[in-house]
Each structure stands twice: as structure tokens, then as C-alpha cells.
Amino acid sequence: MLSIQTDLREQAETRWRKAQRVLVSLLETFAPEEVDQRLKNGRPLDHLPVDELEQLVRQQVGNRLHQVQRLLNDSQTAQRLQNLREQLEKLIAQNEELQKENKQLQDRINRLDAKKIDMLDQLAALRAVSQEKQQIMAEQKSGISDQNESDPPEPAWMAIWRQVETFERDASVLKMIAETGLARRPVIEAQAAELLGIKKAGGSLQALMTRLEDLHLIERFRPWTTDGAGTGGKFPDLVRLTDQGRLAYWLLTNQQPQVNEYDLLLERHVSPEHTLLNLQAADVLREAGYQVDLTPPEITLPDGGLFRPDLVIVDDQGVTHFVEVERDVDKNLEQRQAKWRNFYQASGGRMFVVCDNRSCMRNIRSEINYCLGNRPLVVSLTNLADLQTGKRGEEDGIWLETRNRG
């Protein structure tokens, strides 16, 4: 029994020393500072009972776990801060976009206010004419004037104009401008030449336009920031009726004139250059046999977004297509990608694009390929600069490139 008891005690002491070494090793790993401090104080860990070592290990492991949890919490806080920072940046970008849209809306409001003032001035002029008419009719009834009551009363400048030798020619061109709403002087002169039976627009038509300006019936203006146009050559002079010109048309026809094509489209396109390019693109499309809508409504997409096409055309089969008109200028890449994705949705992958020149056409082709990837689509591209030099696409058509990616 004593031998067995001795063996058991030795085994227990062996296990105790082994457990002690394991616990001391754990403390040296998890709490080297604690081990060093006890050695300096003359209290080495090797002499501590196992239960105290176990308690010390538990304490040190708990401290380490608490530190790890705190670091984890700090990491989660940093991630939340990063998320909040990204949300703030998005909100700042959205705010800038809203400010830009607000400025555009304010510009439109300012233009509408100016148009309202013009209409009020015109109304005042018409009222003045009406009062003058009533006065003349009263004079006719009282025998002061022997003028026939069926003759419309007119301002003095109108009566003087009627006596001018060139009145009939001048008036016919004025009525053509009022009834078509044309704004580009070269186009006006070309149609005036056809109207008057002149083979080629030249000095006589330029003199006619100058007379209309001198009579304050039309005004000439140039809203361009540069002389050179992206389609080649120079930007044309633009023309619109003055208040007196609108009144003259009303006196001649008892009708209101059409809205000037430039003023009508400027509200949609903001830039004068892009407005002109839309008018030129519409001319080319009409000559190619398409019906063209210059002021199409915006399209609501399946995802709730909006697509605002520049033009809408109808081909000879009665099929409607959307057309985008593009200038060779620097643009925001993210906005461009959103535009082409919206165009793709709205058109079902059948896209038509008219550019001002060949460089623009190459850039647009790259943009569409980059944005839409391998999606099935058919893209028809052309540019006005090449068309003006006589270049044509397949079957002598206006579309210089057609890419079918089924």
C-alpha cells in the first residue's frame, strides 16, 4: 500500500508539474508583461500553485479577448464611418446635379418670362391697332373720312410700306418667314428664291432681307461663341420677326405667326450650337424621306427613369425611331453612359445617331460599344460634315455606318 501510495503521489506530482509548465507557457505567451513583472518582484510563476496559475491564465485570456473585442468594435466603427462618408459623397453629387437642373429650370423660366413680355408687348400693339380701328370707324361714320369701312385701319408705317414699289415681294417673304418659323438666313433665302422664281439666292434677296431689317420687321442675331461650326464652314446668321414684324403679319393675314424654330428648340437643348445641329439634322432626315418631330415628348422607361430623345422619325414603313444628335465636344462620362443605357431601353436596341463630324461619330461609336458591351443592338451612325461633301452609305443612304450586333 505504501508503494502504491508513493507511485500515485509521484504521478500526481508529475502531472502537477506538467500542468504547471503548460500554464506558465500560456502565461508567457499571453501575458509576457505579467511574467516579467513577477520575476522582477521575486515571485516567479514556477512556484505558484496550479489553481492560482489557472486563475491567472483565465484573467489574462479574458483581458486579451476584451482587447480583441474592442479592436473589432473600432474596426466596425471605421467601416460605418467609411459607409457614411460614401453616402455623404453621393448626396453631395446629387445636390450638385440638382443645383445644375435648378439652374437650367431657372434659365427656362427667364426665357419664358422674356417671351411673356414679348407677348404682352404684342398684345399692347394689337390693342393700339384695335383702338385706332375703332377711331377710324367712328370718323367714317361722322363723315370726317370717306375711307371705306371694310378697309382695315393700319399704323402709319404700315401704310407707308404698302406704297413702296417692292412691297409685294417683301410682304410675300415676310409671310413665308412667319408661316414657316424659319430662323436660318441661308434657308430663308433659298426658300425665298424659290417663292419669287429666282434661280439662285444672291444680291437681290440680300437686298430684300436688308429692307425688312431697315423696316424693323425682322432682326438678325448670332448667338454663337465661335465662328467655325463643327459641321464645317461658319455658323449662319439667324433671323426672327420683331414685334413690328409680327404685327405686320397679323395686319396682312389676320393670323398669328408660327414660333421661331430656333426659339422653340433652344428651350429643349439650352446650347445654341446643339439647337442649330438639331435643325440641320432634321433637314437631312426629311430629305431622306423621314417624317421628323423636332419636339418629341419624354419617354418613361420601365425602371422609372426618363429618356428625352432629340428627334423622333417615322420611316417609309410607318415605324417610329428615336434619334440622338451629338456634337464633338467634351462630355461627362457617367452621364453619357446613363444616356446610352436609357436610349437602349427606350429604343429596344435600335439606335440612330446624327453627329456633326467624323471625329464625333468615332467617339460616339466607342462610347456605345464601351457602355452597352455585348448586348444585341443595331446602331446607325452618320455625320453632317461628310454628308455635305457628298459621302453616302449603303444604297446611297444617309447612314454612313450601320452596326448589327445580334
C-alpha positions in Angstrom: 0.0 0.0 0.0 2.8 2.4 0.8 4.4 1.6 -2.5 1.2 2.2 -4.4 0.6 5.4 -2.4 4.2 6.6 -3.3 3.6 5.8 -7.0 0.4 7.7 -7.0 1.9 10.7 -5.3 4.8 10.7 -7.8 2.3 10.5 -10.7 0.3 13.3 -9.3 3.4 15.5 -8.8 4.4 14.7 -12.3 1.0 15.8 -13.7 1.1 18.9 -11.4 4.5 19.9 -12.7 3.4 19.3 -16.3 0.2 21.3 -15.8 2.2 24.0 -14.1 4.6 24.1 -17.1 1.7 24.3 -19.6 0.0 27.1 -17.6 3.3 29.0 -17.3 3.9 28.6 -21.0 0.4 30.0 -21.7 1.1 33.0 -19.5 4.5 33.6 -21.2 2.6 33.7 -24.5 -0.5 35.7 -23.5 1.0 37.9 -20.7 4.7 38.3 -21.0 4.5 41.6 -19.2 2.9 39.8 -16.2 5.7 37.2 -16.2 8.5 39.8 -16.3 6.9 41.9 -13.6 6.7 38.8 -11.2 10.3 37.9 -11.9 11.4 41.4 -11.1 9.4 41.3 -7.8 11.0 37.9 -6.9 7.7 36.0 -7.4 8.4 33.6 -10.3 5.4 31.8 -11.7 7.1 28.3 -11.3 6.3 28.4 -7.5 2.6 29.2 -7.8 0.0 26.5 -7.2 -1.8 25.2 -10.3 -5.1 26.6 -9.3 -3.6 30.1 -9.0 -1.9 29.7 -12.3 -5.2 28.6 -13.8 -6.9 31.7 -12.4 -4.2 33.9 -13.7 -4.4 32.4 -17.2 -8.2 32.9 -17.2 -7.8 36.5 -16.2 -5.1 37.2 -18.9 -7.1 35.4 -21.6 -10.2 37.4 -20.6 -8.2 40.6 -20.9 -6.9 39.6 -24.4 -10.5 38.7 -25.5 -11.7 42.1 -24.2 -9.0 43.9 -26.2 -9.8 41.9 -29.3 -13.5 42.8 -29.0 -12.6 46.5 -28.6 -10.5 46.4 -31.7 -13.3 44.6 -33.6 -15.7 47.3 -32.5 -13.3 50.0 -33.6 -13.0 48.3 -37.0 -16.8 48.1 -37.4 -17.0 51.8 -36.4 -14.4 52.7 -39.0 -16.4 50.7 -41.6 -19.6 52.6 -40.6 -17.7 55.9 -40.9 -16.5 54.9 -44.4 -20.1 54.0 -45.4 -21.3 57.3 -44.1 -18.6 59.1 -45.9 -19.5 57.4 -49.2 -23.2 58.2 -48.6 -22.2 61.8 -48.0 -20.2 62.0 -51.2 -23.2 60.6 -53.1 -25.5 63.2 -51.5 -23.1 65.9 -52.4 -23.0 64.7 -56.1 -26.8 64.5 -56.1 -27.0 68.0 -54.7 -24.7 69.3 -57.4 -26.8 67.7 -60.0 -30.0 69.1 -58.5 -28.4 72.6 -58.5 -27.5 72.2 -62.1 -31.0 71.2 -63.0 -32.3 74.1 -60.9 -30.1 76.5 -62.9 -31.4 75.0 -66.2 -35.0 75.4 -65.0 -34.3 79.0 -63.9 -32.9 79.7 -67.3 -36.0 78.3 -68.9 -38.2 80.4 -66.6 -36.2 83.5 -67.5 -36.7 82.8 -71.2 -40.4 82.2 -70.7 -40.6 85.5 -68.8 -38.9 87.2 -71.7 -41.3 85.6 -74.1 -44.2 86.6 -71.9 -43.0 90.2 -72.0 -42.8 90.0 -75.8 -46.4 88.6 -76.0 -47.6 91.4 -73.7 -45.9 94.0 -75.9 -47.6 92.4 -78.9 -50.9 92.4 -77.2 -50.5 96.1 -76.4 -49.7 96.8 -80.0 -52.8 94.8 -81.1 -54.9 96.8 -78.7 -53.5 100.0 -80.0 -54.4 98.9 -83.5 -57.9 98.0 -82.3 -58.3 101.4 -80.8 -57.1 103.1 -83.9 -59.5 101.0 -85.9 -62.4 102.0 -83.7 -61.4 105.7 -84.0 -61.2 105.5 -87.8 -64.6 103.8 -88.0 -66.1 106.5 -85.8 -64.6 109.1 -88.1 -66.0 107.3 -91.1 -69.5 107.3 -89.6 -69.3 111.0 -88.8 -68.3 111.9 -92.3 -64.8 113.0 -91.4 -63.3 110.4 -93.7 -64.6 108.9 -96.8 -62.5 105.7 -96.4 -64.4 102.5 -97.0 -65.2 100.8 -93.6 -64.2 97.5 -95.0 -60.5 98.6 -95.3 -58.5 97.6 -92.1 -57.0 100.5 -90.2 -53.2 100.5 -90.2 -50.4 102.3 -88.4 -48.6 105.0 -90.4 -45.5 102.9 -91.0 -47.7 100.1 -92.5 -49.4 102.5 -94.9 -46.1 103.9 -96.0 -44.7 100.4 -96.5 -47.7 99.5 -98.7 -46.8 102.3 -101.1 -43.2 101.1 -101.6 -42.6 99.6 -105.1 -41.1 96.3 -103.6 -44.0 95.8 -101.1 -45.5 92.7 -102.7 -42.1 90.9 -102.9 -41.1 92.0 -99.4 -44.5 91.0 -97.9 -44.5 87.6 -99.5 -41.1 86.8 -98.0 -42.2 88.2 -94.6 -45.3 85.9 -94.7 -43.2 82.9 -95.6 -40.9 83.6 -92.6 -43.9 84.0 -90.3 -45.7 80.9 -91.6 -42.7 78.5 -91.5 -41.0 79.8 -88.4 -37.6 79.5 -90.2 -34.7 81.1 -88.4 -31.6 80.3 -90.5 -30.9 83.0 -93.0 -29.4 80.8 -95.8 -32.5 78.5 -95.6 -34.8 81.5 -95.7 -33.1 83.0 -98.7 -33.2 79.6 -100.6 -36.9 79.3 -100.0 -37.5 82.9 -100.9 -35.7 82.4 -104.2 -38.0 79.5 -105.0 -41.0 81.5 -103.9 -40.1 84.5 -106.1 -39.0 82.4 -109.0 -35.3 83.4 -108.7 -32.8 80.8 -109.9 -30.2 81.5 -107.3 -30.2 83.4 -104.0 -28.0 86.4 -104.5 -27.7 90.1 -104.2 -31.4 90.8 -104.8 -32.5 88.6 -102.0 -29.9 90.0 -99.7 -31.2 93.5 -100.5 -34.7 92.3 -99.7 -33.6 91.0 -96.3 -31.8 94.2 -95.6 -35.0 96.2 -96.4 -37.0 94.0 -94.0 -34.4 94.8 -91.4 -34.4 98.5 -92.1 -38.2 98.4 -91.7 -37.7 96.8 -88.3 -39.8 93.8 -89.4 -37.1 91.2 -88.8 -33.9 91.2 -86.7 -30.7 89.3 -87.3 -28.6 87.8 -84.5 -25.7 85.5 -83.9 -25.7 83.6 -80.6 -22.6 81.5 -81.4 -19.5 81.6 -79.2 -17.2 80.9 -82.2 -17.3 81.4 -85.9 -16.4 77.8 -87.0 -19.1 75.2 -86.9 -18.5 71.5 -86.1 -20.1 70.5 -89.4 -17.7 72.7 -91.4 -17.8 76.3 -92.5 -19.2 79.1 -90.5 -22.3 79.3 -88.3 -25.1 81.0 -90.2 -26.9 84.3 -89.3 -30.2 83.7 -87.6 -33.4 85.7 -88.2 -36.6 86.2 -86.2 -39.6 88.5 -86.6 -39.7 91.6 -84.4 -42.8 92.8 -82.6 -43.5 95.1 -85.5 -42.9 92.2 -87.9 -45.5 90.0 -86.1 -47.9 92.9 -86.1 -47.4 93.4 -89.8 -48.1 89.7 -90.5 -51.3 90.0 -88.4 -52.3 93.0 -90.4 -51.6 91.2 -93.7 -53.3 87.9 -92.8 -55.3 88.3 -89.6 -53.2 85.3 -88.3 -50.6 84.8 -85.6 -47.1 83.8 -86.9 -45.5 80.4 -86.1 -43.0 80.2 -83.3 -39.4 80.8 -84.5 -37.8 77.4 -84.9 -34.6 78.5 -83.0 -36.5 79.9 -80.1 -38.7 76.8 -80.0 -35.8 74.4 -79.8 -33.5 76.4 -77.6 -35.7 75.6 -74.6 -35.1 71.9 -75.1 -31.4 72.0 -75.9 -30.0 75.0 -74.0 -26.9 75.3 -76.2 -27.4 77.4 -79.4 -24.9 75.2 -81.2 -26.8 72.0 -80.3 -30.1 73.7 -81.2 -28.8 74.5 -84.7 -27.4 71.0 -85.2 -30.9 69.5 -84.4 -32.4 71.8 -87.1 -29.7 70.8 -89.6 -30.2 67.1 -88.8 -33.9 67.4 -89.2 -33.4 68.9 -92.7 -31.2 65.9 -93.7 -33.7 63.4 -92.4 -36.6 65.0 -94.2 -34.6 65.0 -97.5 -34.0 61.3 -96.9 -37.8 60.6 -96.7 -38.4 60.5 -93.0 -41.1 62.3 -91.1 -39.5 64.3 -88.3 -40.8 65.5 -85.0 -38.5 68.2 -83.6 -40.2 68.4 -80.2 -41.0 64.8 -79.1 -42.3 64.1 -75.6 -40.0 62.4 -73.0 -40.3 58.7 -72.6 -40.9 57.0 -69.2 -38.7 53.8 -69.0 -39.6 50.5 -67.3 -37.3 51.3 -64.4 -39.0 54.6 -63.8 -36.3 56.7 -65.5 -36.8 59.3 -68.3 -35.5 59.4 -71.8 -35.6 62.6 -73.7 -34.9 62.0 -77.4 -33.6 64.8 -79.5 -35.7 63.8 -82.5 -38.3 61.2 -83.5 -38.5 60.0 -87.0 -41.0 57.8 -88.9 -39.7 55.7 -91.8 -41.5 54.8 -95.0 -42.8 51.7 -93.3 -44.5 53.7 -90.7 -42.1 52.6 -88.0 -41.1 55.1 -85.3 -37.4 55.5 -84.3 -35.6 57.8 -81.8 -32.6 59.9 -82.9 -29.8 61.4 -80.8 -27.9 64.5 -82.2 -24.4 64.8 -81.0 -21.6 67.5 -81.1 -17.9 66.9 -81.0 -17.3 68.4 -77.5 -16.1 67.0 -74.1 -18.8 65.5 -72.0 -19.3 63.8 -68.6 -18.6 60.1 -69.0 -21.0 58.9 -66.3 -23.8 61.0 -67.7 -23.0 59.7 -71.2 -23.2 56.0 -70.1 -26.6 56.7 -68.4 -27.8 58.3 -71.6 -26.9 55.4 -73.8 -28.4 52.9 -71.4 -31.7 54.9 -71.4 -31.5 55.1 -75.2 -31.1 51.4 -75.4 -34.1 50.7 -73.2 -36.3 53.2 -75.0 -35.4 52.0 -78.5 -35.3 48.3 -77.9 -31.7 48.3 -79.2 -32.4 50.1 -82.5 -30.4 53.3 -82.2 -29.9 56.2 -84.6 -27.3 58.9 -84.0 -26.5 62.0 -86.1 -23.1 63.7 -85.4 -21.6 67.0 -86.6 -18.4 65.5 -88.0 -16.4 62.3 -88.4 -14.4 62.6 -85.2 -17.6 62.9 -83.2 -19.0 59.8 -84.9 -15.9 57.7 -84.0 -16.2 58.9 -80.4 -19.9 58.0 -80.2 -19.3 54.6 -81.6 -16.7 53.9 -78.9 -18.9 55.2 -76.2 -21.8 53.0 -77.2 -19.6 49.9 -77.5 -18.0 50.6 -74.1 -21.3 51.3 -72.4 -23.5 48.5 -73.8 -20.9 45.8 -74.1 -22.1 42.7 -75.9 -25.8 43.5 -75.8 -27.7 42.8 -79.0 -28.3 46.1 -80.8 -28.4 47.8 -84.2 -26.7 51.3 -84.4 -27.0 53.6 -87.4 -24.5 56.5 -87.4 -23.9 59.4 -89.7 -22.3 62.9 -89.7 -23.3 66.1 -91.4 -19.8 67.2 -92.4 -19.3 64.1 -94.6 -22.9 64.2 -96.0 -22.3 67.8 -97.1 -19.3 66.7 -99.2 -21.5 64.1 -100.9 -20.5 61.0 -99.0 -23.2 58.3 -98.7 -23.7 54.9 -97.1 -25.2 51.7 -98.3 -27.7 52.1 -101.2 -26.9 55.8 -101.4 -28.4 56.3 -97.9 -27.6 58.9 -95.3 -26.5 56.4 -92.7 -22.7 56.1 -93.2 -22.3 53.2 -90.7 -24.7 50.5 -89.5 -23.5 48.0 -86.9 -25.7 45.0 -86.3 -24.7 43.1 -83.2 -27.3 40.3 -82.8 
